[in-house]
Amino acid sequence: MTMNQGLIPAKWAALTPNRMAVYDVPNNRRISFAELDERVRRLANGLRGLGLEKGDRVAVLTKNSIEFQELFFAVGRAGLILQPLNWRLAGTALLELIADATPRVLITSSEFRSTAEELTRVANVDHWLEFGSGGAGTYEDLLASASAEEPVWASTIGNDDPFFILYTGGTTGQSKGALHSHTSAAAGMLNQTVAERVVPSDVYMLTGQMYHIPVVLSMNYMKHGCPVVLVNFEARQALAIIEQEKVSAFLGITTMLNWMMAVENFDRYDLSSLRNIQYGGGPMPSAIVRQALDAFPCTLIQGYGQTEGTTMSFLSQEDHRDAVNGINEQRLKSCGREGFGTTIRVVDFDGNEVPRDGKTPGEIVVRSEANMLGYWNKPELTAQTLRDGWMWTGDVAVWDEERYIYIVDRAKDIGRSPIVGPVVSRAGSSVQ
């Protein structure tokens, strides 16, 4: 059975056509599943109508928006590969990424018009499409002129076909494109579904940028027919949006939760819709865990992951509950245990498991269908990172008898590094 993640909106357009699919808060726009699915079909047909073929790349430079979300589904539907670009990078760095993936189309919001003009003057890109207020309107023109019929390629695309490339710089400064397939995205979603205990009534708030791996989380909630709310995080606004939209889940970091709890009149916000908060960016001190569990009417989980492997281990809701009750409190310093669809080992240089004694260090290696296909255009680095079905993360850890993992360092002798992103629970990490 072909598993095409681009078909996610189609299911819910049939089942709940009028339910909200995405609320784009910065642009004050809402779209239903039926509206989203039609736009995805038109966009998929329009992109292939430009002469693109299976496996061609489509680069996108924009902040979170409905267009960004629909592009993931449209390229999946059309058998293309999305290349999200980090809008925080300088023009020279963006040119390097474009030179690496050689996209045939560049899609930007009007906010980045000057950057797009610079890139298209230098880079060999066939088409530049623009959307947004004051823009040229070429993106919407493409949709309007394209067929709304189901793309003929959708039923033949999926599984191990490439889906998107997410770039990670790491401590080496070398940009590396982690190439994910429809299968790896689906496996990452399954891990998250089990860990977050997703239910169809959820409303998810995406606080991170979609050029990072948390975009898989937003697609996962939509796969369950749940609305996704897009925000550019600001603590007071986030609280207001939770109350207004009845948000039930989101991903943040310790500092985000601290900022929210520090908002004046925090206790006046109605946060009763919250069911679960996932955090990353580093272990949360026990005092903050207690404060957060008292302040927010929901459970907490921690996720550890990389762009290359999505989220790989979790510190569960029960682990947090037990810790604040004095049971195994030290586990709050860990990044938990392997996820539902993941096997994790801590090994020495030769790949042998180190003792589970909480003191012998080794490198974390991961076997999972959620692991990337490899690094784009970097076969040697791919071979070094993916060995015999295991992904070598470059993170040094110890583990205990019950397989809880405590990250202690980076592997110094390895010329690669994981993304430092919103779902990384390594001490000292930060959201990007």
C-alpha positions in Angstrom: 0.0 0.0 0.0 1.5 3.4 -1.1 1.6 5.8 1.8 1.5 9.4 0.5 1.5 12.0 3.3 0.3 14.6 0.8 -3.1 12.9 0.9 -3.6 13.8 4.6 -6.0 16.7 3.8 -8.0 14.6 1.4 -9.3 12.2 4.1 -10.6 15.0 6.3 -12.0 17.0 3.4 -14.2 14.0 2.9 -15.0 13.3 6.6 -15.1 16.8 8.1 -15.0 19.2 5.2 -16.1 22.3 7.2 -13.8 21.7 10.2 -11.0 24.2 10.5 -7.7 22.8 9.3 -5.3 25.7 9.9 -5.6 29.0 11.7 -2.8 31.3 10.5 -2.7 33.8 13.4 0.0 36.2 12.1 -2.0 36.6 8.9 -5.4 36.3 10.5 -6.6 33.6 8.1 -8.5 30.4 8.6 -9.0 27.6 6.2 -11.2 24.5 6.3 -10.1 21.0 5.3 -12.2 21.2 2.2 -10.7 24.5 1.2 -7.2 23.3 2.0 -7.6 20.1 0.0 -8.7 22.0 -3.1 -5.7 24.3 -2.8 -3.4 21.4 -2.4 -4.7 19.7 -5.5 -4.5 22.8 -7.5 -1.0 23.5 -6.3 0.2 20.0 -7.0 -1.2 20.1 -10.5 0.2 23.7 -11.0 3.7 22.8 -10.0 3.8 19.7 -12.3 2.3 21.9 -15.0 5.5 24.1 -14.8 7.3 21.1 -16.2 8.6 19.6 -12.9 9.1 15.9 -12.7 9.1 13.4 -9.9 11.9 14.2 -7.4 12.4 17.8 -8.4 12.9 20.2 -5.6 10.7 23.1 -4.6 12.3 25.7 -2.3 10.2 27.8 0.0 11.3 30.9 2.0 8.6 32.2 4.3 7.5 32.4 7.9 4.8 30.0 9.1 1.7 30.4 7.1 -1.2 28.5 5.4 0.9 28.5 2.2 3.8 26.9 3.9 1.6 24.1 5.4 -0.2 23.4 2.1 3.1 23.2 0.3 4.2 20.2 2.3 1.0 18.4 1.2 1.1 19.6 -2.4 4.7 18.5 -3.1 3.9 15.1 -1.5 0.8 14.8 -3.7 2.9 15.7 -6.8 5.9 13.5 -6.0 8.2 16.5 -5.6 10.6 17.3 -2.7 10.1 20.4 -0.5 13.2 22.3 0.5 12.2 24.7 3.4 14.7 27.6 3.8 15.6 29.1 7.1 14.6 32.8 6.7 17.0 33.7 9.5 20.0 32.9 7.3 22.0 35.5 5.4 21.7 35.6 1.6 25.1 33.8 1.0 24.0 30.9 3.3 20.7 30.6 1.4 22.6 30.5 -1.9 24.6 27.6 -0.6 21.5 25.7 0.3 20.0 26.4 -3.1 23.2 25.4 -4.9 23.1 22.1 -2.9 19.5 21.0 -3.6 19.2 22.8 -7.0 15.4 23.5 -6.7 13.6 24.3 -9.9 11.1 26.5 -8.2 11.5 29.1 -5.4 8.4 30.2 -3.5 8.5 33.1 -1.2 6.2 35.4 0.8 6.3 39.1 -0.2 8.1 39.8 3.1 11.2 38.2 1.5 10.9 39.8 -1.9 14.3 41.6 -1.8 16.0 38.3 -0.7 14.2 36.4 -3.5 15.2 38.9 -6.1 18.9 38.5 -5.0 18.6 34.8 -5.0 17.0 34.5 -8.4 19.6 36.8 -9.9 22.4 34.5 -8.9 20.9 31.0 -8.5 19.8 28.9 -11.4 16.1 28.6 -10.5 13.5 28.2 -13.3 10.5 29.8 -11.6 9.9 32.2 -8.8 6.4 32.4 -7.2 5.3 35.0 -4.7 2.4 35.2 -2.3 1.3 37.6 0.4 0.0 41.2 0.7 1.6 43.5 -1.8 3.3 40.7 -3.7 3.1 39.9 -7.4 0.4 37.3 -6.8 2.1 34.7 -9.0 1.4 31.9 -6.5 -2.3 32.5 -6.4 -2.3 32.9 -10.2 -0.8 29.4 -10.5 -3.5 27.9 -8.3 -6.3 29.7 -10.1 -5.1 28.4 -13.5 -4.5 24.8 -12.3 -6.9 21.9 -12.3 -8.7 21.0 -9.0 -8.8 17.4 -10.0 -6.9 14.8 -8.0 -3.3 14.8 -9.3 -2.7 11.6 -11.3 0.6 11.0 -9.6 -0.8 10.9 -6.0 -1.6 7.2 -6.0 1.8 6.2 -7.3 3.9 8.3 -4.8 4.8 7.5 -1.2 6.6 5.1 1.0 10.4 5.5 0.4 9.9 8.3 -2.1 11.7 11.5 -0.9 9.3 14.0 0.7 11.3 16.9 2.1 14.8 18.1 3.0 15.5 19.9 6.3 18.9 21.5 6.8 21.0 21.3 9.9 24.2 23.2 10.4 25.4 21.7 13.7 28.6 22.6 15.5 30.8 22.1 12.5 29.0 24.9 10.6 28.6 22.6 7.6 25.0 22.7 6.3 23.6 19.2 5.8 20.3 18.4 4.2 18.5 15.6 6.0 16.3 13.9 3.4 13.1 12.4 4.7 10.6 10.1 2.9 6.9 9.6 3.3 7.6 6.5 5.4 10.1 8.3 7.8 7.6 11.2 8.3 4.8 8.7 9.0 7.0 6.8 11.5 7.9 10.0 13.3 4.2 10.8 13.5 3.4 7.4 15.0 6.1 8.0 17.7 4.5 11.3 18.5 0.9 10.0 18.4 1.7 7.4 21.1 3.9 9.7 23.2 1.5 12.7 23.1 -1.6 10.4 23.2 -3.2 12.4 20.4 -7.0 12.3 20.2 -9.3 13.6 17.4 -10.6 16.4 19.6 -7.2 18.0 19.9 -6.3 21.5 18.8 -2.5 21.9 18.2 -0.5 25.1 18.5 2.7 25.1 16.5 5.2 27.5 18.1 8.3 26.5 16.1 9.2 27.3 12.5 8.2 24.9 9.8 11.8 24.8 8.4 12.6 22.6 11.4 11.4 19.1 12.3 8.4 20.1 14.5 6.5 20.6 11.2 6.1 16.8 11.4 4.1 17.3 14.6 1.7 19.7 13.0 1.2 17.3 10.1 0.6 14.6 12.6 -2.3 16.4 14.3 -3.8 17.2 10.9 -3.5 13.5 10.1 -5.9 12.9 13.0 -8.3 15.5 11.6 -7.2 18.1 14.3 -6.9 21.8 13.6 -3.5 23.4 13.7 -2.9 27.0 15.0 0.2 28.7 13.7 1.8 31.4 15.9 5.0 33.3 16.2 5.6 32.8 19.8 5.0 35.6 22.3 4.0 34.5 25.8 1.0 36.8 26.3 -0.4 36.1 22.8 0.2 32.3 23.2 -1.9 32.3 26.4 -4.7 34.3 24.7 -4.7 31.9 21.7 -4.9 28.9 24.0 -8.0 30.4 25.6 -9.5 31.6 22.4 -9.0 28.5 20.2 -9.2 25.9 23.0 -5.7 24.7 22.3 -5.0 21.3 23.8 -1.4 20.6 23.0 1.8 22.4 22.0 5.6 22.0 22.0 7.8 24.5 23.8 11.0 24.8 25.8 11.6 25.5 29.5 12.1 29.2 28.9 8.8 29.5 26.9 6.9 28.0 29.8 8.7 30.3 32.2 7.8 33.3 30.1 4.1 32.2 30.0 3.9 31.6 33.7 5.5 35.1 34.3 2.8 36.9 32.3 0.9 39.4 34.5 -2.5 38.0 35.5 -1.5 34.5 34.2 -4.2 32.9 36.4 -6.9 34.8 34.7 -6.4 33.0 31.4 -8.7 30.0 30.8 -6.2 27.2 30.0 -8.6 24.4 30.8 -8.5 23.0 27.3 -4.8 22.0 27.6 -4.3 18.3 27.7 -0.5 17.9 27.2 2.6 20.0 26.8 5.7 18.6 25.2 9.0 20.4 26.0 12.6 20.2 24.7 15.7 22.3 24.7 17.1 20.7 27.8 16.0 18.8 31.0 13.6 20.8 33.1 14.6 21.4 36.8 12.3 19.6 39.2 11.2 22.9 40.7 10.1 24.2 37.3 8.3 20.9 36.6 6.4 21.3 39.9 5.6 24.9 39.1 4.5 24.0 35.5 2.3 21.1 36.6 0.7 23.4 39.2 0.2 26.3 36.7 -0.9 24.4 33.6 -3.9 22.0 33.9 -2.3 19.2 31.9 0.4 16.6 31.7 4.1 17.2 30.6 6.3 15.1 28.4 9.9 15.7 27.2 11.1 14.7 23.8 14.6 14.2 22.5 15.2 14.2 18.8 17.2 15.3 15.8 16.3 16.6 12.4 17.8 13.3 11.1 15.6 11.1 13.2 12.6 13.2 14.3 11.7 12.5 18.0 13.5 9.4 19.3 12.9 9.2 23.1 10.4 10.5 25.6 10.2 11.2 29.3 6.6 10.2 29.8 3.7 11.9 31.6 3.9 9.3 34.4 7.7 9.9 34.8 6.9 13.6 35.5 4.1 12.8 37.8 6.2 10.4 39.8 9.2 12.7 40.0 7.3 15.5 41.6 6.0 13.0 44.1 9.6 12.0 45.0 9.7 8.8 43.0 12.9 8.6 40.7 13.3 12.4 40.7 16.7 12.0 39.0 14.9 10.9 35.8 14.0 14.6 35.2 17.7 14.9 34.2 17.3 12.3 31.5 15.7 12.4 28.0 13.6 9.3 28.9 13.4 6.1 27.0 13.0 5.0 23.4 9.8 5.9 21.6 7.1 3.5 20.4 8.6 2.8 17.0 12.3 3.3 18.0 15.1 1.1 19.3 17.9 3.0 21.1 21.2 1.6 22.2 24.2 3.3 23.9 27.4 1.8 22.4 31.2 2.1 22.4 33.3 2.9 19.4 32.9 -0.6 18.0 29.2 -0.7 18.4 29.0 -2.8 21.5 26.5 -1.8 24.2 28.0 -0.1 27.2 26.9 -1.3 30.6 23.5 0.1 31.8 25.1 1.3 35.0 24.4 5.1 34.7 28.1 5.9 34.5 29.7 4.3 31.4 29.5 6.7 28.5 28.8 5.7 24.9 27.2 7.1 21.8 23.4 7.0 21.2 22.5 5.0 18.1 18.9 4.6 16.8 17.1 2.1 14.7 13.8 3.5 13.4 11.8 3.9 10.3 11.6 7.5 11.3 15.3 7.9 10.5 16.2 10.0 7.4 17.1 8.4 4.1 20.4 10.2 4.3 22.1 13.5 3.8 21.4 15.1 0.4 24.5 15.0 -1.8 26.7 13.7 1.0 27.1 9.9 0.5 30.3 9.7 2.7 28.7 11.5 5.6 25.5 9.4 5.1 27.6 6.2 5.3 29.3 7.4 8.4 26.0 8.3 10.1 23.7 5.4 8.9 25.4 2.0 9.5 23.7 -1.4 9.3 20.3 0.1 9.9 21.4 2.2 12.9 21.8 6.0 13.0 24.8 7.2 15.0 23.6 10.5 16.6 26.9 11.9 17.8 25.4 12.3 21.3 27.3 10.8 24.2 25.2 9.4 27.0 25.0 7.0 29.9 21.9 4.8 30.5 20.6 3.0 33.6 19.1 -0.5 34.2 15.7 0.6 32.9 17.1 2.2 29.8 16.7 5.8 30.8 19.2 7.9 28.8 21.2 10.8 30.2 23.1 12.8 27.6 26.5 14.0 28.9 28.4 15.2 25.9 29.0 15.4 22.1 31.1 12.8 20.3 34.3 14.9 19.7 35.8 12.6 17.1 32.8 12.8 14.7 32.6 15.3 11.9 28.9 15.6 12.1 26.3 16.9 14.6 22.6 16.9 15.1 20.3 19.8 14.7 19.8 21.8 17.9 16.1 22.3 17.5 12.9 22.5 19.5 12.6 18.8 20.3 16.3 18.3 21.4 16.5 17.7 25.1 20.3 18.0 25.4 21.4 20.4 28.2 22.3 23.8 26.8 20.3 23.5 23.6 18.0 26.2 22.4 15.1 26.6 20.1 15.8 28.0 16.7 
